[in-house]
C-alpha cells in the first residue's frame, strides 16, 4: 500500500481557515497517513511568527523575568486558531502546562520547540489523529546528529496500528533527556526522518509556493518552474540560498530513495516539483536547472611562491581558521595562490585581525589581502557536465552585462559553477545567467 508523509509549513498553519484547508488536503488521499507540522507562520506581512514570539519568551527568562506577558501573545495566537476551528476542547489547560514547563526548563531549545508542539496538538484534534511527541521518537546522539536506528525503531513502534498520526516538527531529544531543536526550518528534516522510518512512497512537503523555480522570482519575473530535480541539484541550490526546502532534509530520504514532492497548500492542484534520486531523474533538456546565491562573503587571498610544493600549507592555513571557529565555504586555489571564501558575519570584532596575523605567522605569505562585500552565485544542472561551452556562455553573459567576476570555483561533479561578484552586481548577474539559458520572460 502506498504511504505518504506530509509536512505542512508555517504558512499552512497560520490560522484556522488554512488548517481547515489542510484537513481537506489530507482527506483527499487515504495514503496521507503521517502528518508533520511547523509552528504557525505569518498571517500577513507585518505579523510575527509563533517561533519568534517564543524566542522573545526565552529572552525574558534570560533577563530574569517571568514570561506571563510575552507568552500571552503565544496564548492569544493559539486561542484565536481554536476559535476559528470551532474546537470544543480546553486548550487553555494545554497552554498553562506549556507556560509552566517553559519556565521550569529555562531552555532556548525547549521554548522554541513549543510552537510545533502546540500546533501538532491542535492539528491532531482537527484530524482526529493520534498525536506523537517528537521528543519521544526522535533522538540525538552525543555528537549532535540524529541516532537513526533508535529513531526509526521508535517511530515505527509509535505509529503501529494508527490510521492517522500527527508529529510536531523541528525537535527531538538528547541522550540527557533534553529537548534539542534542528536549525530554523528543521521541520523539513523531521518530515524526511518520518518518511524514512515508515518507508513512505512519497514525502510531500506542502508550502506556499508551487515548487522550485529556476531562480528567485524577486530578481527575475516569472522564472521557469522546475518540474523535476535530483537530490544532488537540490542540495546545491538549497545550500546556496534557495530556501524552499531545508538543505539537510535531503539526507534521510536520499538514503532510502524516497522521492520528495513540493506542493502548494493554496494551489493543491498545481503539479509542483519532484525531487528524485539520480536513478529516477529524467533530464528536462535544459542545460541549467537552477541559479541561486547569497550575499555578504569575504575573500582572504594568499599568495606565496612555490606554495604548491610546500607540504601542509593548506592545513596550516585552515588550522588558523579552526582555532577561531570559522568555517570556510570555498577554497579556490592555483599554483602560487589560495583564496578563502568566508561568510562575513564570521569575521566580526577582532577575528579578522587575529586570522590575518595567524596566517602570516603560520605560512609567511608573500602577499595577503581581503576583499569584502562579495556575493556567491551557483549555476547548477546535470546538463552542464555533458554540454560543451557552458562555462563560456556563463562568462560571456556576465561580461556582456559589464560585471567583473572576482572568483570562480567548479565542483568535481561538474554540475555546478560558483562565481563571486560584488554584492552590488548580485541581481544583475543572476539575471544575465538566467536570460542566457532560459531566455527573456
Secondary structure, DSSP 8 states (H G I E B T S, - for coil): ---EEEEE-GGGGSSHHHHHHHHHHHHT-TTEEEEEE-----SSTT---HHHHHHHHHHHHHTT--SHHHHHHHHHHHHHHHHHHT--S-HHHHHHHHHHHHHHH--HHHHHHHHHHHHHHHHHHHHT-EEE-GGGT-BB-TTSSB-HHHHHHHHHHHHTT-S-EEEE-SEEE-TTS-EEE-STTTHHHHHHHHHHHHT-SEEEEEESSSS-BSS-TTTSTT--B-SEEEHHHHHHHHHTT-TTS-GGGHHHHHHHT-EEEEEETT-TTS--EEEE-GGG----S-S--EEEEEEEEEEEEEE-TTGGGSTTHHHHHHHHHHHTT---SB--B-SSEEEEEEEGGGS-TTHHHHHHHHHHHHH--SEEEEEEEEEEEEEE-GGGGGSTTHHHHHHHHHHHTT----EEEE-TTSSEEEEEEEGGGHHHHHHHHHHHHH---
